[in-house]
């Protein structure tokens, strides 16, 4: 009878607290502290203390995507976008002699970088990502008083393509609609596939 009472008590403790193999319950994504940078149905992206994290809502797992608090240069995360379980972001690095933008796309929950483009020739002004990891962006490639922008895309496999270049591209006009991307150039909307 005593063995039955001990077994029953142990079962009650495990029912209330969970088994030791389960570990401590994970903090829900909504309660993880930090500044929310992008919020999707599957993934929430937040920044805290010079780090960029993705929180997978299904597993409640937090993944470190980037550390952008760099010295002696100034670093910041500018654009952050989520589509499905993919996150795309721009890290801006400003030094005394030069500045550069770095574009990254990662798969969550692994946090694996699937494409990365370092030292963009100009500041990225707009960015989109597709739920397969493909991305597109507009960057300012102006030289002196001569204005110019470029629209580029990276396929889900990381293949880079130039879509458009010109002084008449609206730097904040990039839109994604399913598997297509569009931008305004010369007052008209232009479209391209986002494979």
Long-range contacts (C-beta under 8 A, 24 or more apart in sequence): 26-59, 26-60, 26-61, 27-60, 28-60, 29-55, 29-56, 29-57, 29-60, 29-62, 32-62, 37-77, 37-80, 37-89, 38-80, 38-81, 38-82, 38-87, 39-82, 40-82, 40-83, 40-84, 42-82, 42-84, 42-85, 42-108, 43-82, 43-84, 43-85, 43-87, 43-108, 44-82, 45-80, 45-82, 45-87, 45-89, 47-77, 50-75, 52-77, 52-80, 52-89, 54-87, 54-106, 54-108, 54-109, 54-111, 56-85, 56-108, 56-109, 58-109, 59-109, 61-109, 63-106, 63-108, 63-109, 63-110, 63-111, 64-111, 65-89, 65-104, 65-106, 65-111, 66-91, 66-104, 72-96, 78-124, 79-124, 79-126, 79-127, 79-137, 81-127, 81-128, 81-129, 82-129, 83-128, 83-129, 83-130, 83-131, 83-176, 84-130, 84-131, 84-132, 85-109, 85-131, 86-114, 86-129, 86-130, 86-131, 86-132, 86-133, 87-129, 88-127, 88-128, 88-129, 88-135, 89-127, 90-124, 90-127, 90-137, 92-123, 99-123, 101-139, 103-127, 103-135, 103-137, 103-154, 105-129, 105-133, 105-135, 105-154, 107-133, 114-156, 114-158, 115-154, 115-158, 117-154, 117-160, 121-150, 122-150, 125-149, 125-171, 125-172, 126-171, 126-172, 126-173, 126-174, 126-183, 127-174, 128-174, 128-175, 128-176, 128-181, 128-194, 129-176, 130-156, 130-176, 130-179, 130-194, 132-156, 134-194, 134-195, 135-194, 136-163, 136-174, 136-176, 136-181, 136-192, 136-194, 137-174, 138-169, 138-171, 138-172, 138-173, 138-174, 138-183, 140-171, 141-165, 151-181, 151-183, 151-185, 151-192, 153-181, 153-192, 153-194, 155-195, 156-195, 163-190, 163-192, 164-190
